[in-house]
Amino acid sequence: MDSSDTLYFRQLLAGRDFARGVPGAADMRNFVYLIGDTASRECVVVDPAWGVRDIIDVVAADGMRLTGALATHHHPDHVGGDLMGMADVEGVPELLEACAMPVYCNRAETPWISRTLGLESRDLTPLDSGDVVRVGGIEITTMHTPGHTPGSQCFIVGNRLVAGDTLFLDGCGRTDFPGGDVDEMYRSLHQRLAKLPGDTVLYPGHLYSRDPSATLDAVRSSNYVFQVRSIEDWRRFHGA
């Protein structure tokens, strides 16, 4: 499903594939992704949270080496921190304690992640939409998709889209949290993601549906967010 026969790609579900027994992990149903190159044995982790040591162990068991982290957005269930007083989630700080590596986030999300995790801006590597992160011979292209948060971003690897909380197989990310924007979410869905080919496979940030992934053609035909045809209807739908 990808042009490179050396692509390493794993989708891990918190509470099932790792972080088993960690309070809150199974309930939140977060996905963590490992993306790398089997030739160079290098990989990066997308949204490292809930069980950092477990993630590192999965990488090691696969004979890979973790060289970086990518954040789709700043919410604690994706990067760690205080989850609304319900849990103190392991994440990026614990990962950096275990092994130093660059942490990539969208430029607009840098201050939000810094505040969420208590990190200095120098601990983060800002990206702009369209920037490419290279892992061995594998290219990961970023796409800025604001709406859920100001600096939400998706990652494109061949015909795969790692979408974080921008788009799920059913529904999309909420816009009523701090930094959320109803209009930007509409534009991210109907203008930015609309440019991607229909055979692109969507890999969401949570398991909120029966299937863990689906083509964009399938998602566009079944997901209610794509049935809204104008930004005015979208605003009315969200009570904005």
C-alpha positions in Angstrom: 0.0 0.0 0.0 3.0 2.3 -0.2 5.6 3.1 -2.8 8.4 2.1 -0.5 9.0 -1.5 0.4 11.0 -0.5 3.4 8.2 1.4 5.1 7.7 0.4 8.8 4.2 1.4 10.0 2.4 0.3 13.1 -0.8 1.3 14.7 -1.0 0.7 18.4 -4.1 1.0 20.6 -3.6 2.3 24.1 -4.9 -0.1 26.8 -4.7 -3.0 24.4 -1.4 -3.1 22.5 0.5 -1.1 25.2 -0.3 0.7 28.5 -2.4 -2.3 29.6 -3.8 -1.6 33.1 -2.9 2.1 33.0 -6.0 4.0 34.3 -7.8 5.8 31.6 -5.9 4.3 28.7 -8.5 1.8 27.5 -11.3 4.3 28.0 -9.7 7.0 25.9 -8.9 4.5 23.0 -5.9 6.5 21.7 -3.9 5.3 18.8 -0.1 5.7 18.7 1.8 5.3 15.4 5.3 4.1 14.7 6.6 5.2 11.3 10.1 4.3 10.0 12.4 2.7 7.5 13.3 -1.0 7.9 16.5 -0.5 5.9 17.9 2.2 8.3 16.1 0.7 11.3 15.0 4.2 12.3 11.5 5.2 13.3 9.5 8.0 14.9 6.5 7.8 17.2 3.3 9.9 16.6 1.6 11.1 19.8 3.6 9.2 22.4 1.3 9.0 25.5 0.0 6.6 28.2 2.8 4.1 28.2 6.2 5.5 27.1 8.3 2.5 28.3 5.9 0.1 26.6 6.2 2.1 23.3 10.0 2.0 23.5 9.9 -1.7 24.2 7.7 -2.3 21.1 10.2 -0.4 19.0 13.1 -2.4 20.4 11.3 -5.7 19.9 10.8 -4.9 16.2 14.6 -4.2 15.9 14.0 -0.5 15.3 15.6 2.6 16.9 13.5 5.5 18.0 14.9 8.8 16.6 12.1 11.3 16.9 8.5 12.1 18.0 5.7 13.8 16.1 2.7 15.5 17.8 -0.6 16.0 16.1 -1.7 18.5 18.8 -1.3 19.4 22.4 -4.0 17.6 24.3 -2.7 15.4 27.2 -4.1 12.1 25.8 -1.8 12.6 22.8 1.4 14.2 24.4 1.0 13.7 28.1 0.2 15.8 31.1 -2.9 16.5 33.3 -6.0 15.1 31.6 -8.6 17.4 33.1 -7.7 16.3 36.6 -8.7 12.7 35.8 -5.2 11.3 35.0 -1.6 12.4 34.8 -0.7 10.9 31.5 2.8 9.8 30.6 4.1 11.4 27.4 6.7 13.6 25.8 8.6 14.6 29.0 9.0 10.9 30.0 10.1 10.0 26.5 12.8 12.7 26.5 14.0 11.5 29.9 14.4 8.0 28.4 16.1 9.1 25.2 16.9 12.5 23.8 15.3 13.2 20.4 13.6 16.0 18.4 9.9 16.5 19.1 8.1 17.9 16.0 5.0 20.0 16.3 3.2 22.6 14.1 4.6 26.1 14.7 1.1 27.3 15.9 1.0 24.5 18.5 4.4 25.1 20.0 3.2 27.5 22.8 0.2 25.2 23.6 2.5 22.1 24.0 5.0 24.1 26.0 2.2 25.1 28.5 0.6 21.7 28.6 3.9 19.9 29.4 6.0 22.6 31.0 8.6 22.4 28.3 10.8 25.2 26.9 10.2 26.1 23.3 13.8 25.0 22.6 12.6 21.4 23.5 10.3 21.5 20.4 11.0 21.6 16.7 8.4 23.7 14.9 7.1 22.7 11.5 5.1 24.5 8.9 2.5 22.9 6.6 4.1 21.0 3.8 7.4 20.5 5.7 8.9 17.0 5.3 10.4 14.9 8.1 12.7 12.2 6.8 13.2 8.9 8.6 15.8 7.0 6.7 14.4 6.9 3.2 10.8 7.5 4.3 9.3 10.9 3.9 6.5 12.2 6.2 4.8 15.3 4.9 3.0 17.5 7.3 -0.4 19.2 6.7 -1.7 22.0 9.0 -5.3 21.2 9.8 -6.5 23.7 12.5 -9.9 23.5 14.0 -9.6 21.0 16.9 -6.7 23.1 18.1 -4.8 26.0 16.4 -1.8 23.9 15.4 -3.4 20.5 14.8 -1.5 18.7 12.0 -1.8 15.5 10.0 1.0 13.4 8.6 1.0 11.9 5.1 3.2 8.9 4.4 2.7 7.5 0.9 -1.1 6.8 0.7 -1.6 6.9 4.4 -3.0 9.8 6.4 -2.3 9.9 10.2 -5.0 12.4 11.2 -4.9 12.8 14.9 -8.2 14.3 16.1 -8.8 16.3 12.9 -10.8 13.5 11.3 -12.2 10.2 12.5 -13.9 7.5 10.5 -17.1 8.7 12.1 -17.1 12.4 13.0 -14.3 14.8 13.6 -12.5 16.5 16.5 -14.4 18.8 18.9 -14.1 22.5 18.4 -15.4 23.6 21.9 -12.1 23.2 23.7 -9.8 26.2 24.2 -8.3 27.1 20.8 -11.0 25.2 18.8 -12.4 27.0 15.8 -15.6 25.9 14.0 -14.7 27.7 10.7 -11.2 26.4 10.6 -12.4 22.8 11.1 -14.7 23.2 8.2 -11.9 24.5 6.0 -9.5 21.7 7.2 -12.1 19.0 6.3 -13.6 20.5 3.1 -10.7 22.3 1.6 -7.4 20.9 3.0 -8.2 17.2 3.3 -10.5 17.3 0.3 -7.4 17.7 -1.9 -6.1 14.2 -1.0 -6.9 11.2 -3.3 -9.8 9.0 -2.4 -7.7 5.9 -2.0 -5.7 7.5 0.8 -6.1 5.4 3.9 -7.2 7.4 7.0 -5.6 6.4 10.3 -7.3 8.4 13.1 -6.2 9.4 16.6 -8.8 7.3 18.4 -10.7 4.1 17.8 -14.2 5.7 17.7 -15.6 3.3 15.1 -15.7 -0.4 14.4 -12.8 -0.3 12.0 -9.3 1.2 12.8 -8.8 2.6 9.3 -10.6 3.2 6.0 -10.1 4.9 2.7 -11.0 8.6 2.4 -13.5 7.6 -0.3 -15.3 5.4 2.2 -15.1 8.0 4.9 -16.4 10.8 2.7 -19.4 8.6 1.7 -20.3 7.6 5.3 -19.1 10.4 7.7 -21.8 13.0 8.4 -19.2 15.8 8.5 -18.9 15.6 4.7 -22.6 15.8 4.2 -22.6 19.5 5.2 -22.2 21.5 2.0 -21.6 25.0 3.1 -19.8 26.8 5.9 -23.1 28.5 6.9 -24.8 25.1 7.4 -21.7 23.9 9.3 -22.0 26.9 11.7 -25.7 26.2 12.2 -24.9 22.5 12.9 -22.4 23.6 15.6 -24.7 26.3 17.0 -22.2 29.0 16.0 
